[in-house]
């Protein structure tokens, strides 16, 4: 035993991998400079970033006129984005012509909406049923009376005065919430064995899908009044909402139908074999599976709807984009070389925030529900 | 079923025809308590949101004047923002009571659309803008100039006609987009920029240094812009028309929003008639006898609304030109109130 000079009693700590196989250098070698083509592409990419980033940041941040700046600064030779213009006209971009002393009303509506929607979107939050009833039934009514007024001593504010982000959000929230159930009904109707229901649904979907949204809105604003008795007018805002909702419903219906068709026939038969009625089969067996498959498509339609709201300028409503455009054209006191560009950039950023938010949430939902097919 | 069809047909023909069979517009307006006014989506000086997000402009002031005449309250107006495609439909379908939206008075519109033009609130027309440093004082000095024009517009044709008629030659520099035209002019690619003079003024106000550019006095086309009402209701038409005339008459008689109360005691019989001190010209219009007083008190006379919205002291900076009163060399002229 003693002729063994030294026996190590514990294990040697694992040494870090050599620099060539791990760490930032290895990462760069593997991902950026693996072969001559990659190296060339990396170099081109870096050059592109060097070319695009400094002027971009220079324009939007470093040379930009801050929110408290003046129009004189915006008019200077090398001035960048004129954020002062945005902050000065923010009220118009958010509320449109909504009377300034009454703007606490839309603010409450925004706050209530966020308060009710957030727990609805978080799967773990309690009281889902109460929450849903509040959001889908109580909230719209409360919001309407808050925004329009005319009751409880609130001043009446006609919808012509609503505008900006307020209009964009109202139309898209109503559009998305209504078009989803309508779309499901249409998709089920299209698969129905009852000929009348099937024909009506097919006709509706095909008719709406074969005309551009702009045409539907145009019809609603120009043709509809001609068919109605003189003096009876349907609110333009309502017309826009109905137009947008019907349009998206048709698309939703086709998305949902895709999901329904992905469900094997065996599932339908098994559900029927359990002795479930039609609505139970659909509600408990088919739709939960089908909808899970088509979350990306549904969110796609929702995002498309959100962006399509900017088409309501056709009926003379001032949504966010149109509000920005109006101020670009008419706010003469803010005219400078960068004003309009800044306005459009602001609108783009707001749209991006909402659309990106929706898209991330849909990915989260997909992962949560994707229990059976996780790869 | 047949009944339903008939009622749909009747409804459609009513909507399309916009005929005399309708109830009086004035009664409807009085019943609902406001004037529904069709305006642009935003044209500076004519109808645009101001910094407090309230509609302002010379065309907006016309609607406010009508509201003042009817309700003694210039704020009893609701505005509908209209695109140029939907404006006439909105008017004939009764969605709006008066259209005051940079609408050019043309024969076909006046006679074929079931609408009536009330008058000309603003005589617009194509004009020329040049750099002050070039020392050009009249469009007749423009021979040989390079002219920036938007292609495919009547502007292009009008300019060609004008130069040909005056035996001058010119070079056109043509662009598809208005912004490109302005940019080219600003960059010095041409000596002259031509389009409607109110648009010239609005574009000039956006330049880095507006004072370096002048708009020449010549106007080479006719673009009379005025308010419009549905045809067939003469009472409403008269009210709109005399609202416009009252604005002019007040300027002619020197009655302004500031001195209108003093003017009530004036000995001038024309002022007495205008302000309803003597005679009653309001009742036949369906409004009170002090209708014009209310207009002037709250909105002012024509000169005031012009100066406030498009005049030389505003960013638009338009001289009165054709829009001056007839006695000042313009063509704004109101028949006498008597």
Interface residues (C-beta under 8 A of the other chain):
Chain A: X75 X88 X91 X92 X95 X96 X97 X98 X100 X158 X160 X218 X221 X222 X225 X226 X227 X228 X229 X230 X231 X233 X236 X313 X314 X315 X316 X317 X318 X322 X325 X326 X327 X329 X330 X331 X332 X333 X335 X337
Chain B: X8 X10 X11 X12 X14 X15 X16 X18 X22 X23 X28 X41 X42 X43 X44 X48 X49 X51 X52 X53 X54 X55 X78 X79 X80 X81 X82 X83 X85 X86 X89 X90 X93 X94 X95 X202 X205 X206 X208 X315 X316
